[in-house]
Amino acid sequence: KAGVTQTPRYLIKTRGQQVTLSCSPISGHRSVSWYQQTPGQGLQFLFEYFSETQRNKGNFPGRFSGRQFSNSRSEMNVSTLELGDSALYLCASSLHRDRGPYNEQFFGPGTRLTVL
Amino acid sequence: AQSVTQLGSHVSVSEGALVLLRCNYSSSVPPYLFWYVQYPNQGLQLLLKYTTGATLVKGINGFEAEFKKSETSFHLTKPSAHMSDAAEYFCAVSDRGTSYDKVIFGPGTSLSVIP
């Protein structure tokens, strides 16, 4: 079974631009979560989608948005990029939405975004 | 608020030596506890987790961790380090019955293995 895939793997943008990142979950998984990873802040939760609806959102500005399609694929968008948005963006999928630890998250390799 | 600390942002061990990565959490109620590993240019992979029951948890690749409530700790160990263990390790906690937005990750410990 294929793992979580993220495209593109690397991106270079300039300040003020916008960017869209894509995540394809493991087949059959319906929950997709996004995380931002930076050396200074570590891993921070962005948002979670389930059945095309955003279920939870982390503490990020409105410039960060996302969506999920009927096939569970998800995209996240960052508008008006800032230098501080440079990070590794990780997507994780899980089978269900239940909150127990038995519903393991599987992470993709991430998209490395550099903002110049 | 729940927090996770990992003592030592960087740990170096010799090949064949004991690996000990430290994790402490702040919750007064035993949470769910996790260790993840991240290899270069890859996402996170679950090593092991503690939910309930036996406090010594065995994971993949020969790693294990022991939950100690009295010390609010969940240290990760491996008896003999391999070169392939060089990676970033993250401890994470979540309060029971909460969602992924409440999963708190520690800052990570980078493990180097010296031949």
Interface residues (C-beta under 8 A of the other chain):
Chain A: V4 S33 G42 L43 F45 F47 E48 R55 N56 K57 G58 L90 C91 A92 R99 G100 P101 Y102 E104 Q105 F107 G108 P109 G110
Chain B: Y32 F34 N41 Q42 G43 L44 Q45 L46 K49 T51 F90 S94 G97 T98 S99 Y100 D101 V103 F105 G106 P107 G108
